[in-house]
């Protein structure tokens, strides 16, 4: 007969500790759910308001969220009243160009700050970080003077592209991502005869792809919602971006909350779609940056 193997008894938590942990988890989920409802409810209310017909009250007691007479007339009214399609094209051109150029140029700047050794590297990096604490409003006047008198791109779409071709926050995030890459990979590339640009493009860029997605989402949201600088530079309706152009809703639809809600939804939906497309990469990039940065 083979001797029976004795099994170690499974560790069991005391009932009181199990109950306490369950209550703590329940409390955490309740708080998160409350915050989510408070955060999402304004957009949900605006979304349903944009579909309300003339017979649906905007404000009522008790409140009516789902429209009883849904219609797309509010969107058609905004679309016909303003050149929304032109606003969309301008915003997509400006935002897309800034996202691509900012991501590439910021990564080019972050690579030597993370992996190359040269005199003054740390001083340059901390000087860049110091510029991030300067409020953009303080630099708006000299930037406006340069745009009008030197670069001469006033009331042109490049005026909302060139000032955002690189960003200090993006350089910082990508520098942290580059620092997490082992130096052995770079040394192996140099031994094989690869230059610095080839190492940056073919070795490092694929590795930090989640961080690139994080930078792209942050840049997209920031530029898509950018209003202050485009409102200073763009005054011709054909050159306006979506955020600037839809300000006309305050005049054309001053007493039309349904039309204003439709304009708000048309502005927010592209950001939601862009984030949904890169959500996994965004979360992974933040996780990697938090663990290794």
N, C-alpha and C positions, 0 to 999 in steps of 0.2 A: 504494500500500500504506500502510496506517496503521501507524505505529510501535507496536511492542508496548510496553505499559506494564510497567515493571519493578516488581516487588513487593518490599517490604522483608522481609527474612528474619525469620521468627517467632523470638521470644526463647525459648530453651530453658534451663531451669534445669539446673545440673550434676546428674549422677546422684546424687552423694553428698548434695547438699542435698535432693533429692526424697525419697530414702530416709529422711533424718533427719526431714523434716517428716511423712512417713508414719508413722514410728515414734512421733513425738510425738503425732500424732492418735490412733493406736492406744492409746497409754498413757493419754491423757485419757479415751477411751471406756471403757477397762478400769476406770479409777478410778471413773468415774461409774456404770458398771454394778455395781461392787462396792458402792458406797454405796447404790444403789437396792435391791439385793438385801438388804443388811443392814437397810434401813429398812422394806421391805415384808414381809420374812419373818415378823416377829412377828404382823402382822395376818393374813397368809395362814394361819399355823398356828392362830390363834384361829378364823378362819373355818371351816376344815375340822374343827376340834375341835367346833364347835357342831353339826355334823351327824353326829358319831360316835355309834354306838349303844352299848349296854351291853357288847357283845362286842368292841368296838374299844378297844385300849389307848391311854391318854393318853400315856404315856411307855414307850418300848420300845427295844430294841437289836436290829437297826437301827431307826431311827425310822420310824413309819408316819404319813405325812402324809394321804393320801387315805383316807377311811373305807371299810372293806369292807362295812359294814352301815349305810349312810346312813339317817337318819331326821330327821323334823321334830318329833319328840317333845320335844326339848329346848326348842324355842321355845314349843310348846304348854304345857309345864310352867311355864315362866316367865310366860307370858301368863295362865294360870289361877291361879297362886299370888299374883301381884301385879296391881294395877289399872294395867297398863302403858299401856293406851289413855288413861287419865286423865293419866298422866305425859306421854305424847306431846302431848296437847291442851294441857296447861299449858306445856310447853316451846315448842311452836309458837306459842302466843299470846304468851308473854313474849319469845321470840327475834324473832318477826316484828315485834312492836310496837317493840322496841328497834332493829332494823335500819332500819325505815322512819323512825322519829322521829330516831334518831341521825344518819342520813344527811342528812335535811332540815335539822335544826338545826345540825349541824356545817357544812354548806354555807352556811347563813345567817350563821354566825359567821365563816366563812373569807372570804366575799365582801368585806365592808368591810375586813378585815385585808389583803387583797390589792389591791383596786382603789380604795378610798376613801382620801382624805387627811384626817386629823384629828389634833389634838394628842394625843400619847401612844400613837399606834398601835403603834409598835415596842415601847414599854415593855409594853403590854398583851400583845402577842404573846409576848415573852420571859418574862413572868410566867406565862403559860399553859404554856409549855414547861417552866418550872421546876417546876411542879406535877407534871409527868410523872415526875420522878425520885423522888418521894415514894412509898415502898412502900405498896400498898393496905392492908397489915396495920396500919400506923400509924393510918390513918383509920377502921378498922373500929369501934373503940370509940365515938368521937363520932358516927359514922354510925348505929350501933346505938341509941345514946341518943336521937338525933333521931327515928329511925324509931319508937321505942316511945313516947316522951313527947310529941313534938311532932306528927308526922304521923299517928301511931296507925294504921299499916298493918302491924303485926306479924302474921305468919302469914297474910298475904294476898298474892295474886299481884302487885298493884302494887308491893310492896316490892322486887321484883327487876326492876322496869321503870324506876321514876323515877330511881334513882341513875345510870342508864346512858343517859339521853336525849341526852347529848352526850359527845364524847371528845376529849381533847387531840391524840392521834395522828391522828384523822380530820380535825380542824381543820387540822393541819399539812399533811397530804397534799392536802386540797382547796385550801388556800391556794396551795400550789405549782402545782396544776393551774390555778387561776384566774390566777395570775401569767403563765402561758404563753399566755393568750389575748390577742391584740392589743387595745390600747386603742381602736383605730379602730372596732371593732365596738361598743363601749360608747358612744363618742361619737356614732356614727351613730344608735344607739337613742335617745339623749338628744335629738338634733336632731329626730327623728321624734315626740318628745313622750312617750316611754316613761318610766315611773317606775323607781325602783331595783328594786322587787320584780319588775316585768315584765321588766326587763333580766336580772335574776338567773334568772328562771324560763324565759323564752322564748328568750334568746340564749345565756347561759352554760351553763345546765344541760345542754342537748343536746350542747354541744361537749365537755364534760368527762365524758361518759357512761362511758368506760372507767375513769376514776378513781373515779367513783361505784360502779361494779361492784367495784373493788378494795376500797373502803371497806366495801361491803356484805358481801363475803366475809369480810374480817377481823373485822367486828363479829359476823357470824353464828357463825363458829367460836369466837370468844371467849365469846359468850353461851351458845351451846349446850353448851360445856364448862365453863361457870361452875359451881363447886361451893361454894366457901368462903362467899360471901355468901348464896346460897339456903339452905345448910345452917344458917346462923344464924337466918334469918328464917322459914323454912317448916318446920313441925313436924306439921301435920295431913296425913295421907296423901293426902287429896283435893286438897290444894293444892300438893303437891310437884311439882317438875320431874323430868325423866327422870334426870338425874345424881344428884339427891338420893334419889329413890325407889329406884333400883337398888342403892343401898348395902345395902338389905335382903337382897340376894343373898348378902352375906357371912354372914348368919345363917341364912337359909332354905336356902341352897345351899352351906353351908360345905364340905362334902365332895363337892360335885358340880361338877367342873371343866367338864363339858359345859354345864350350865345357866348358869354364870357366863360362859362363852364366848358362849353365845347372847345373853345380856344385853349383852355388849360389842359384838357385831355390830349389835344393834338400836340401839345408841347411835351408832355410827360411820357407819352407812350414810347417814342423812340429810345429814351433812356432805359425804360423797363425792358424793352426787347434786347438792347445791347448788353445790359447786365445779365439777363437770362441766358444769352448765348455764351457768355464767358464766366458764368457763376462758379463753376467748379474750379477753373483755373484761378479765379480771383481768391477764393477761399484757400486754395492750396498755397498760393503765393503769400498770403498773409500768415498762414501757419508756418511755412518755411522761414519767412522773415522773422517771426516771433521766436522760433526755436533756435535758429542759427545766427540771427543777426546781431 
